[in-house]
Amino acid sequence: MSDFVRGMKVTTIFGEGIVVNLPVFRRIAVQLEDGTIRYFWPEDVVTGRIRPAA
């Protein structure tokens, strides 16, 4: 999780988005292109559900 910074563009299983907040209770908040905010856990980084956009 330390590789993620606020404002970073990421790819998730729901689409692309921007990291809007870093770990609040160990979660990463990502705002997707449609405005939806999704939360990801450290396990999601390990499994590849969220990763930095290429």
N, C-alpha and C positions, 0 to 999 in steps of 0.2 A: 504494500500500500504506500510505501514511502516514495515510489516513483510517480505518484499522482499529485498534481498541483492544481490549485484553483484556476479555472479558465482553460484548462487543458481539454482538447478535443479527444473524445473517446468513442470507441465502437462497443455497443452492447448487444445483447440478444434481442433488444427491442428497437434497435436502430442507432444512429449516431447522436451524440449529444455533447454537452459541455459540463465539466465538473464545476458545481456551484458551491460546494462546501466539503471540507475534509473532516476527517473522522469525528463525527459527533456520535458518541457511543459506538465507536469502531465502524461506522457506516460511511460510505461515500455517496453523496447526493449528486445525481446527474440530471440536468434538464435536457430532455430530448427535443428534437426539432419542432414537435407539435406543442411544446410548452409543458408537457407532463414531466413531473419530477419523480424519479425512481431512486430507490436506495439500494445500495449494494454492500455486501459484507466482504471481509477479507477472503472468505472461501470462494467468492465469486471471481476474485482476481486469480486465484490458484486454478480454478476450473476453466477459466477463459471466458466467462460470461461477460466480463468487462475487460477491455484492454486499450492501450493507447492507439489512436487512429494512425494509420500509416501515411 
